[in-house]
């Protein structure tokens, strides 16, 4: 492990669509999901000490439609999530990093 400091930025987008599902009664079900997440982080070395911090925010939207003989039902759910990570470490000898932190 070298003593390089880094800054990071990430983005992801996922889309899923299915029209071929059915519920237990044979009714056609369609589902659509969209999710995106953005995150930023920093990794920093100061002599033998290591610091790392990351924070992110994500959103997901799910929609389910069920078409039965009697009725059509639609369910929508929206989710927001904040993620974080903080690590601190000490490198007593080269290539041996002892670290602890929180992740959520």
Beta strands, then each sheet from edge to edge (+ up, - down):
strand 1: 6-22
strand 2: 28-46
strand 3: 49-67
strand 4: 72-93
strand 5: 96-103
sheet 1: 1+ 2- 3+ 4- 5+
end
